[in-house]
Amino acid sequence: MDVSDTTRKLRKQARTWVTKGCTIIKGELAKRSEDVDFVRLQDACALLEDRLNTLDEAQKAYELELDDEAVDEEVDSAYQFRSEAAKKSHGAT
């Protein structure tokens, strides 16, 4: 079974928003402590949490449309994406 274009787009958009949230957080964490905009950092963390929840929903929909044989590989890929996002949002590369 092929994944629908709509489901693919939803997941791609969700991943893009997660990446943007991580970039904002990483940028704030890279600043000297006295230059950090804590309001912006808090907002970015809240946005990232919201976007991760959206990504989880999009990922579930994506996986439901896959053939059983493809699910394990996709779960591994999704896990890798989330792990990389966590590293980026904590200032690691």
N, C-alpha and C positions, 0 to 999 in steps of 0.2 A: 504494500500500500504506500502510495506517495503522500508526502505531507503537502497540504494545501498551501497555496500562495499566501493566503491570509494568515495562516498559522506561522509560516516562515517569517513574514513581515513583522508580526507581533513579537516574535522572539528576537528578531534582529533589532527592533526598536528598543526592546527592554534591555538587551545587552549594551546598546549604545548609551542609554541613560545611565546604566550602572557604571560604565567606563567614564562618563562625564562626571558623575559623583565622585568616583575615586580620584580623578584628576584634580578636582577642587580640593578635596581633603589633602591629597599629597602636597599640593601647592601651599596650603596653609601650614602644614606640618614642617615644610622645608624652611619656613621663615624663622628668623630669630624670635625668641619667645616674646619679646616686647612688641614685635610687629604683627603677631598673630591676631587676626580678627576672630575672636571667639564666637561672636554671633554668627558670622558666616560659616565657621567651622561646625557649630551646632546645627545650623540649617542644612549644611551639606551632609552631615551624619544622618539627620532625619530623612532627607531626600534619598540618600543611599539605602536606608532601611526600607523605605517605601518602594523604591525601585527594585530592590532585591525580592521583595514580596511579589511585585508584578512579574518579575522574571521567573520566579518559581511557578506562578500560574501559567505563564506562557510556555515554560519548559514542560510542564505536565501535559498541556494540550499538544505540544509537539510530539512528546513521547507516545501519547495515545494513538497518534496517527501512524506510527512506525510499525514495521513488521517486527515480530518478536525477536528475530535474529539481530536486528539493528539496535534494539533498546540498550543492551549492555554497553555497546560502544558509545552510544549517545550519552548515557549516564556518566561514563568516564570523561567524556568531553565536557559535559556540563560541570562536573566536579572540578575539572582542571580550570575552567573559566572562572568559577567562583573562588578557587584558591588563588589564582592570579589577581583577581579583583581585591581580595583581602590583603594580599601583599602590597599592592599598589596603594590602597587606602591607608596603609600603615607606614608608608614611606619607603618600603623595601622595593627592590626591582628584580 
